[in-house]
């Protein structure tokens, strides 16, 4: 492991367990005279990333992945059952997070691109996708800061290894990529119009300031007869932003969201409820569950 990778790895709060060796932090980190003033908001983001590592890349996250990723993968396999290896259908995954869903879609035989805005997510996904040499190479302690609802000290202090697979050997389709940037800024571009066979959104729609704008862009970038698969709740991340400098937040009911989709040329083909957790500690005494909705919509062919 070269020095640069080692430094990046330690910044993630991880230790390497490759070949049974545990990494040591750089010496200056151990100097008690040095002080590091890290904003609490950044600390919270790192803790969130560590929980997302479990969700996307650890064996412990498989149950959660099966709850919300597997239905999407099964639907993609059904809709594109006759896909060709020489000319794979294209799929965009906005809000791809740490990239596991996009990678799994690619492994099904799609030219898949994940899009992510968070710099924290992009750093971590790049590390996992590009720097992992064997499955189970890294170890973290994701629940060490969770002081509530622990059944035992061992539950709080237990290590989690990741990734559960070696990404480079997973069988991805040529053309798999991760694109950093704001979904609206990147894909609301004339060169993106009518270029994608499928768009998959998972726990993404409610990250919008204006959900109608997201839907409009999804409609623009899909080819005629292209499909949009969505799974998630409507938490609306900016709903409680009421300060004078805060941007707007439009919060529609599920019924109205579907009306907006129909306005932008979609037809609803399938809809069903999905019960799932999100970055949950499976051994916690408190479990929060979403009763999310999954749908498949198809962009109508222009006459």
Phi and psi in degrees as a GROMACS rama.xvg file:
@    title "Ramachandran Plot"
@    xaxis  label "Phi"
@    yaxis  label "Psi"
@TYPE xy
-78.8369  169.662  UNK-2
-64.191  -39.1518  UNK-3
-65.1555  -45.6693  UNK-4
-61.8688  -39.9543  UNK-5
-59.6619  -44.1746  UNK-6
-64.7592  -45.4034  UNK-7
-59.2204  -41.1496  UNK-8
-63.1607  -44.4339  UNK-9
-68.4322  -31.5174  UNK-10
-64.6426  -22.5102  UNK-11
-83.2108  -0.568853  UNK-12
76.736  24.2675  UNK-13
-107.457  163.6  UNK-14
-130.408  146.571  UNK-15
-83.9568  133.44  UNK-16
-116.267  17.3071  UNK-17
-62.1616  134.132  UNK-18
58.4088  19.474  UNK-19
78.8844  8.569  UNK-20
-99.9911  138.417  UNK-21
-102.002  129.655  UNK-22
-69.2116  151.051  UNK-23
-107.979  143.573  UNK-24
-70.1572  157.315  UNK-25
-55.1649  150.971  UNK-26
-61.5851  -37.4071  UNK-27
-67.0431  -18.1422  UNK-28
-69.4403  -22.3313  UNK-29
-90.9632  -2.15936  UNK-30
-76.4601  111.79  UNK-31
-66.9676  -15.576  UNK-32
-78.0169  -15.7953  UNK-33
-87.2884  139.172  UNK-34
-121.998  138.703  UNK-35
-120.57  115.123  UNK-36
-97.3282  92.9444  UNK-37
-99.1515  122.209  UNK-38
-56.8025  142.644  UNK-39
-60.6646  -32.2091  UNK-40
-63.686  -34.0476  UNK-41
-73.4936  -36.0104  UNK-42
-60.5884  -44.2712  UNK-43
-63.1252  -37.3268  UNK-44
-66.3321  -39.4666  UNK-45
-65.7376  -41.6213  UNK-46
-61.7559  -38.8214  UNK-47
-62.9327  -43.0693  UNK-48
-60.9202  -42.5799  UNK-49
-62.6055  -39.6032  UNK-50
-66.4238  -35.2598  UNK-51
-69.2678  -28.0476  UNK-52
-60.3412  -43.0423  UNK-53
-62.4538  -45.8261  UNK-54
-59.5576  -45.1198  UNK-55
-93.2713  -31.2265  UNK-56
-129.502  -2.22904  UNK-57
-103.256  151.075  UNK-58
-56.5521  -33.3434  UNK-59
-64.6652  -21.8394  UNK-60
-89.1824  0.981812  UNK-61
-59.6798  -40.9159  UNK-62
-59.428  -43.094  UNK-63
-69.0216  -38.5608  UNK-64
-63.7339  -38.4414  UNK-65
-65.7421  -29.3631  UNK-66
-69.6668  -41.0237  UNK-67
-120.616  -23.4318  UNK-68
-85.962  -41.413  UNK-69
-60.6626  -42.6378  UNK-70
-59.4496  -35.4452  UNK-71
-67.7146  -45.4327  UNK-72
-62.9995  -40.8759  UNK-73
-63.8602  -39.798  UNK-74
-68.7494  -40.1336  UNK-75
-62.8335  -41.4406  UNK-76
-63.6812  -38.5271  UNK-77
-69.7941  -43.6269  UNK-78
-71.1256  -31.4061  UNK-79
-118.229  46.6118  UNK-80
-65.3961  -24.7697  UNK-81
-99.8811  23.6953  UNK-82
-65.353  151.318  UNK-83
-108.678  135.368  UNK-84
-65.0983  -34.4209  UNK-85
-72.9677  -25.7824  UNK-86
-139.564  73.8961  UNK-87
-68.5579  144.381  UNK-88
-65.6066  150.68  UNK-89
-95.4174  143.011  UNK-90
-139.948  134.174  UNK-91
-110.118  135.624  UNK-92
-120.827  90.5617  UNK-93
-70.3888  149.782  UNK-94
64.2674  44.8727  UNK-95
-74.326  -10.7826  UNK-96
60.3484  -123.66  UNK-97
-89.5413  7.38128  UNK-98
89.7289  1.89378  UNK-99
-67.8447  -44.0522  UNK-100
-63.1134  -43.2725  UNK-101
-62.026  -40.6968  UNK-102
-65.3918  -42.5008  UNK-103
-64.386  -36.7488  UNK-104
-66.2526  -41.2003  UNK-105
-60.0589  -40.3537  UNK-106
-66.9213  -18.6031  UNK-107
-77.9149  -10.4573  UNK-108
109.757  31.2166  UNK-109
-116.576  146.517  UNK-110
-82.1978  94.7708  UNK-111
-109.098  138.819  UNK-112
-124.164  127.683  UNK-113
-95.6698  141.106  UNK-114
-120.664  131.974  UNK-115
-143.057  137.337  UNK-116
-91.2221  -35.4019  UNK-117
-69.1712  123.489  UNK-118
-62.5529  -36.4926  UNK-119
-62.7067  -46.2035  UNK-120
-62.7111  -41.7155  UNK-121
-65.6336  -40.7891  UNK-122
-61.3882  -46.4743  UNK-123
-69.5154  -42.9192  UNK-124
-64.6281  -38.3494  UNK-125
-62.6521  -40.9184  UNK-126
-62.0364  -47.6124  UNK-127
-67.0211  -45.1186  UNK-128
-71.9047  -34.7395  UNK-129
-106.345  -20.4795  UNK-130
-111.418  -4.24786  UNK-131
-77.787  131.556  UNK-132
-104.479  -31.315  UNK-133
-143.616  155.36  UNK-134
-62.4914  143.327  UNK-135
72.0108  21.4697  UNK-136
-71.5943  -28.7732  UNK-137
-116.097  157.328  UNK-138
-136.492  135.861  UNK-139
-132.916  169.215  UNK-140
-123.442  79.6581  UNK-141
-70.0274  -20.7473  UNK-142
-107.398  11.4765  UNK-143
-67.1547  -23.8259  UNK-144
-94.1913  1.16652  UNK-145
-92.0242  97.2258  UNK-146
-90.6326  -6.93011  UNK-147
-108.835  150.83  UNK-148
62.3552  31.2161  UNK-149
-92.4398  131.844  UNK-150
-74.2644  -32.413  UNK-151
-154.228  163.471  UNK-152
-62.2258  -36.3295  UNK-153
-62.8636  -34.1556  UNK-154
-64.3295  -41.4405  UNK-155
-71.153  -33.0004  UNK-156
-99.2348  4.41017  UNK-157
-70.6211  142.166  UNK-158
-84.532  157.09  UNK-159
-130.411  127.81  UNK-160
-94.5754  152.162  UNK-161
-156.644  161.818  UNK-162
-80.7086  163.076  UNK-163
-76.2492  -15.9208  UNK-164
-133.808  161.66  UNK-165
-89.5903  109.486  UNK-166
-55.2865  -40.931  UNK-167
-68.2975  -18.919  UNK-168
-106.332  12.0912  UNK-169
-79.4214  -13.4734  UNK-170
94.4406  36.5804  UNK-171
-68.4211  152.065  UNK-172
-79.877  144.378  UNK-173
-58.0107  134.77  UNK-174
106.41  -4.32201  UNK-175
-63.5559  135.608  UNK-176
-155.838  163.038  UNK-177
-122.294  129.406  UNK-178
-115.387  122.627  UNK-179
-89.8262  139.508  UNK-180
142.456  163.9  UNK-181
-67.8201  131.282  UNK-182
-54.5145  -44.2122  UNK-183
-66.4059  -45.8719  UNK-184
-67.3597  -38.1136  UNK-185
-76.3686  -43.0708  UNK-186
-103.542  -7.16972  UNK-187
-87.831  59.1056  UNK-188
-131.61  138.606  UNK-189
-54.1779  -31.8054  UNK-190
-70.0073  -13.6142  UNK-191
-93.5291  -10.149  UNK-192
-64.2994  131.418  UNK-193
54.9923  44.1014  UNK-194
-113.741  -10.3996  UNK-195
-114.284  138.384  UNK-196
-80.2341  -28.3657  UNK-197
-149.612  147.736  UNK-198
-126.506  130.341  UNK-199
-118.857  123.11  UNK-200
-120.209  125.883  UNK-201
-130.681  115.037  UNK-202
52.6508  46.4566  UNK-203
-124.846  -41.0831  UNK-204
-54.846  -38.4006  UNK-205
-80.8621  7.78617  UNK-206
-86.5319  -0.472741  UNK-207
-83.1539  146.099  UNK-208
-70.7219  -38.4306  UNK-209
-132.53  100.092  UNK-210
-63.9077  -28.6046  UNK-211
-64.8044  -32.7129  UNK-212
-67.7534  -40.841  UNK-213
-57.1056  -48.794  UNK-214
-64.0242  -39.639  UNK-215
-60.8429  -43.6415  UNK-216
-68.7339  -39.6116  UNK-217
-58.8352  -41.7407  UNK-218
-64.4743  -40.6026  UNK-219
-64.3449  -41.9087  UNK-220
-83.4543  -14.8516  UNK-221
-78.8932  143.682  UNK-222
-69.4904  159.874  UNK-223
-57.7123  135.781  UNK-224
74.0676  7.542  UNK-225
-72.1049  160.381  UNK-226
-115.333  146.872  UNK-227
-123.148  116.971  UNK-228
-106.262  127.088  UNK-229
-127.643  141.469  UNK-230
-143.813  128.908  UNK-231
156.649  174.22  UNK-232
-91.5897  -168.77  UNK-233
-127.254  67.4668  UNK-234
-74.5633  -30.8715  UNK-235
54.4661  92.3789  UNK-236
-64.6066  -23.8541  UNK-237
-106  16.07  UNK-238
-64.7921  -29.2331  UNK-239
-100.104  17.9149  UNK-240
-94.0497  103.7  UNK-241
-121.038  8.59567  UNK-242
-70.6233  164.214  UNK-243
-64.7261  -24.5937  UNK-244
-98.6596  1.14205  UNK-245
-75.474  145.875  UNK-246
-78.5712  167.233  UNK-247
-68.1915  160.638  UNK-248
-139.961  121.937  UNK-249
-105.663  119.936  UNK-250
-115.941  103.998  UNK-251
-101.354  152.529  UNK-252
-72.1619  163.772  UNK-253
-58.0021  -40.6707  UNK-254
-58.3538  -43.8822  UNK-255
-73.4202  -32.4527  UNK-256
-60.1754  -42.7204  UNK-257
-67.2363  -33.1472  UNK-258
-65.2957  -40.3421  UNK-259
-62.7837  -42.2971  UNK-260
-61.2728  -42.2424  UNK-261
-63.1692  -38.17  UNK-262
-60.6817  -34.4912  UNK-263
-93.1697  20.7356  UNK-264
93.9924  17.5877  UNK-265
-97.5868  149.587  UNK-266
-119.102  133.769  UNK-267
-81.0272  123.062  UNK-268
-104.081  -32.1064  UNK-269
-153.936  142.039  UNK-270
-150.132  134.118  UNK-271
-155.496  153.713  UNK-272
-77.3616  148.907  UNK-273
-131.662  123.477  UNK-274
-96.7235  125.597  UNK-275
-154.377  157.493  UNK-276
-97.4144  176.971  UNK-277
-143.944  116.562  UNK-278
46.9525  43.7835  UNK-279
-85.9625  145.928  UNK-280
-82.9187  109.635  UNK-281
-64.1609  -16.6085  UNK-282
-102.775  9.6981  UNK-283
-77.5155  151.035  UNK-284
-75.0841  -12.081  UNK-285
-120.652  128.384  UNK-286
-125.027  119.442  UNK-287
-96.5058  131.137  UNK-288
-122.363  143.625  UNK-289
-100.589  137.33  UNK-290
-102.429  77.8308  UNK-291
-82.551  174.418  UNK-292
-121.375  142.722  UNK-293
-118.556  135.441  UNK-294
-139.887  159.193  UNK-295
-119.475  123.559  UNK-296
-120.804  149.347  UNK-297
-121.349  135.325  UNK-298
-76.6165  123.073  UNK-299
-65.2933  142.426  UNK-300
-72.3085  131.128  UNK-301
-70.8585  135.001  UNK-302
